[in-house]
Amino acid sequence: MLAAERVELPVLPVRIEYDADVDTLYLCFKEGVAPTHSEDDAENGLVYDYRGKELIGIEILDASQE
């Protein structure tokens, strides 16, 4: 399954980082803000980063897998 099919992106500025060594794609919605907690969705290969209740980033594991 493609990364674009696994997560719906909000309409706001986003920084995208890909790490080929571990095949992860990180979508950052807030610059310079550290998450207070994370929640993972292992079934879909996603990790959601939050600052309080606000979603600030999403990590897509095995991003290049189909």
C-alpha positions as CSV (number, residue, x, y, z in Angstrom):
1,M,0.0,0.0,0.0
2,L,1.4,3.4,-0.9
3,A,2.0,6.0,1.8
4,A,-0.4,8.4,0.2
5,E,-3.2,5.9,0.6
6,R,-2.5,5.3,4.3
7,V,-3.0,8.8,5.7
8,E,-5.2,11.9,4.9
9,L,-3.1,15.0,5.2
10,P,-4.5,18.3,6.6
11,V,-4.5,21.4,4.5
12,L,-1.6,23.4,6.0
13,P,2.1,23.9,5.5
14,V,4.0,20.7,5.8
15,R,7.7,19.7,5.8
16,I,8.4,16.2,4.4
17,E,11.5,14.2,5.3
18,Y,12.4,10.8,3.9
19,D,15.1,8.6,5.6
20,A,16.1,5.9,3.1
21,D,18.2,4.0,5.7
22,V,15.1,3.0,7.6
23,D,12.5,3.7,4.8
24,T,10.4,6.2,6.8
25,L,8.6,9.3,5.7
26,Y,8.0,12.0,8.3
27,L,5.4,14.7,7.7
28,C,5.9,17.7,10.1
29,F,3.1,20.2,10.6
30,K,4.7,22.3,13.3
31,E,8.3,23.5,13.1
32,G,10.4,23.6,16.3
33,V,7.8,21.9,18.4
34,A,8.6,18.7,20.3
35,P,5.8,16.1,20.7
36,T,4.5,15.5,24.2
37,H,3.3,12.0,23.2
38,S,2.9,9.6,20.3
39,E,0.3,7.1,19.3
40,D,1.0,4.3,16.9
41,D,-1.2,2.5,14.4
42,A,0.9,-0.6,13.9
43,E,-1.6,-2.2,11.5
44,N,-1.2,0.7,9.0
45,G,2.5,1.4,9.8
46,L,1.8,4.9,11.1
47,V,3.0,6.9,14.2
48,Y,1.1,10.1,15.1
49,D,3.0,12.8,17.1
50,Y,1.0,15.1,19.3
51,R,1.7,18.3,21.3
52,G,-1.1,18.1,23.8
53,K,-4.2,17.4,21.6
54,E,-2.7,18.9,18.5
55,L,-1.4,16.6,15.7
56,I,2.1,17.9,14.9
57,G,3.5,15.1,12.8
58,I,3.0,11.7,11.2
59,E,5.7,9.1,10.6
60,I,5.0,6.5,7.9
61,L,6.9,3.3,8.4
62,D,8.0,1.2,5.4
63,A,7.1,4.2,3.2
64,S,8.1,2.7,-0.1
65,Q,6.2,-0.6,0.3
66,E,3.3,-1.2,-2.0
